[in-house]
């Protein structure tokens, strides 16, 4: 369950790339360059997790790709809204079962809102990011803050996240490495 939660958070932190902060966003020219409506054109994510406990190691690798992308992000003066629909195809293998398990899910009528801040190359989001469900468990209430790198090349916004998260509880260590990229076209 914790792995599914981590996967959900990682996938959509890259999908909804925003930020929060105490400064007035209009004072930052980088915010002004992001303002507008963006439509996602691609989403990819690679996750590797390793869980170690009592001398036993279990590794999981997941590769995800967005599909049927009709999802928009409106960035406006330090605030954001999202709406639309999208699909996600996730192919997962484990160290105990090298045959991929492919799961495909669709999400319709998705909407969210919050705030963001950014520098010239990083953006941080705070707010409701997405609707997401795995095996009947809803992750709708997941919120930021989450930080990612970004570039704007003309009317193309590319957001990348490369992160490692380590947790250790009661002798169980979990390491999750996540690399993701979402590409957005200005509308």
ABEGO torsion letter per residue (X at the ends): XAAAAAAAAAAAAAAAGBBBEABBAAABAAAAAABEBBBBABBBBBBBBBBBBGGBBBBBBBBBBBBGBBBBBBBBGGBBBBBEBBBBBBBBBBAABABBBBBBBBBBGBBBBEBBBBBAABBBBBEBABBBBBGGBBAAABBOBBBBBBBBBEABBBBBBBBBBBBBBGGBBBBBBBBBBBBBBBX
